[in-house]
Amino acid sequence: MLNYLTGFGNPPHFSEKKLYNYIMMPAMLASWLFGVLLIHTLGFSVFAELWMQIKVISVVILTFYHYQIKKQS
């Protein structure tokens, strides 16, 4: 913020947009891709285990939160 006030650097909203588009979005897509590959590799019977249920619920909640952040910016 100080750099922006002194005339150096990018405005804060521009940096947040770059962070979202270039880091957060690819990371989320990679999480979904590797999660689907994990389920494909282990088989659907893995859903009977508690750790996979917690993992899937956590990823869904974080995806929802990810899009809520996008709406606010």
N, C-alpha and C positions, 0 to 999 in steps of 0.2 A: 504494500500500500504506500509506503514511504517513497519508493521509487516512482510510483505513478504521480504522486503529488509533486515531486521534484522535477518531473518531466522525463524521467528515464523509465524504460520498460513499457509493458502493455497495460491497458486498463484491466482491472481485476476480472471483469466478466469475460473478457476475451481469453484470459488464461484458464478460467474455469471451463469454458466451452472446449478449448483444446484438450484439457485434461479429460473431460468427459468423452469426447469423440475419438481421441487417439490412444487413450489408456483404458478407461473404464469400459467402454463399449466392446472393444476386442477381448478384454479379459472376461467379460460376462459371456460373450459368444463362445470363447474357448472353454469356459466352465461347462456350458451346456453341451458342447460337442464332446468333450472328454467324458462327461457324465453319461451321455447316450452310448458312447463306445464302451464304457465300463459295464453298463447294464447289458449291452449286446454280448460282451465277452463272458461275463459271469452268468448270464441267463436271467430270465424273469423270476426265477425261484429265489433270487437274492432279496426280493422285496419282503420276504418273510422274516428277515433279520432286522433287528431294531436299528442298527447303525445306518442301514440304507434308508430306512424310513425317515430317520432324523436328517440325513443328508439331503434327501429330496425335498423335505419340508423347508429346510434352511435355504436351499437354492431358490425355491419358489418365493419365499419371503424376501430374500435379497434381490431377486429380479423385480418384484413389485416395488421395493424401495428404490431400486435403480431408476425405474421409470418415474417415480414420484419426484426424484431429484431433477430429472430432465424437465418435468412440467414446471417446476419452480424457477428454473433458470431461463 
